[in-house]
C-alpha cells in the first residue's frame, strides 16, 4: 500500500521533518507521483519506523467525535468522581 507524506507521518507518529531526513540520508526510500508528491511503501515505512505498527491510522479526533460535549455541570461531577 502506498501512503502520502501526510499519511506516513500520521501512521508513524514521526514529524514530517524526521521523515524527510530519513529520505535524505537514504534510510527511507520513496517514489514521486506526477505532481511531485512523495509516496511511501507501507512495509518499508514500518521497517524504518517500527512504531508504525502500533499507531492507529485514523486521527485521534475521529475517535472522540461521538463523545458528548463537555459542559460546566459535568466539571463538578467529574471532580468529585476523581476524588473518590
C-alpha positions as CSV (number, residue, x, y, z in Angstrom):
1,X,0.0,0.0,0.0
2,X,1.3,3.5,-0.9
3,X,1.0,6.3,1.6
4,X,1.2,10.0,1.1
5,X,3.7,12.1,3.1
6,X,0.9,13.3,5.5
7,X,-0.4,9.7,6.0
8,X,3.1,8.4,6.6
9,X,3.7,11.0,9.3
10,X,0.3,10.3,10.9
11,X,0.9,6.5,10.8
12,X,4.4,6.6,12.3
13,X,3.9,9.4,14.7
14,X,7.0,11.0,13.4
15,X,7.3,14.6,12.4
16,X,7.4,15.3,8.7
17,X,11.0,16.7,9.1
18,X,12.1,13.4,10.6
19,X,10.7,11.5,7.6
20,X,12.3,13.9,5.2
21,X,15.7,13.5,7.0
22,X,15.3,9.7,6.6
23,X,14.8,10.2,2.9
24,X,17.8,12.5,2.5
25,X,20.0,10.0,4.5
26,X,18.9,7.1,2.3
27,X,17.3,5.2,5.2
28,X,13.8,5.6,3.7
29,X,13.0,5.2,0.0
30,X,10.1,6.8,-1.7
31,X,8.6,7.5,-5.1
32,X,7.2,10.7,-6.5
33,X,3.9,10.9,-8.4
34,X,3.2,13.1,-11.4
35,X,2.6,16.1,-9.2
36,X,5.9,15.6,-7.3
37,X,4.2,14.4,-4.1
38,X,6.1,11.7,-2.1
39,X,4.6,8.2,-1.9
40,X,5.9,5.7,0.6
41,X,5.6,1.9,0.7
42,X,3.9,0.9,4.0
43,X,6.2,-2.1,4.6
44,X,9.4,0.0,4.1
45,X,8.0,2.7,6.4
46,X,7.4,0.1,9.1
47,X,11.0,-1.1,8.8
48,X,12.4,2.3,9.3
49,X,9.8,3.5,11.9
50,X,8.8,0.3,13.8
51,X,6.3,2.4,15.8
52,X,4.1,2.5,12.6
53,X,2.6,-0.9,13.5
54,X,1.3,0.4,16.8
55,X,-0.3,3.7,15.7
56,X,-3.8,3.7,14.6
57,X,-4.2,5.1,11.1
58,X,-7.3,7.2,12.0
59,X,-6.8,10.6,13.5
60,X,-7.4,10.8,17.2
61,X,-10.1,13.4,16.8
62,X,-12.2,10.9,14.9
63,X,-12.1,8.5,17.8
64,X,-13.7,11.2,20.1
65,X,-16.2,12.7,17.7
66,X,-19.2,10.7,19.2
67,X,-18.5,11.8,22.8
68,X,-20.9,14.2,24.4
69,X,-19.7,17.8,24.6
70,X,-18.2,19.0,27.9
71,X,-20.5,21.1,30.0
72,X,-19.9,23.2,33.1
73,X,-22.2,20.9,35.1
74,X,-20.1,17.8,34.4
75,X,-16.9,19.6,35.6
76,X,-18.0,19.4,39.2
77,X,-19.3,15.9,38.8
78,X,-16.0,14.7,37.2
79,X,-14.0,16.4,40.0
80,X,-16.0,14.6,42.7
81,X,-15.6,11.2,40.9
82,X,-11.8,11.8,40.6
83,X,-11.5,12.3,44.4
84,X,-13.3,9.0,45.2
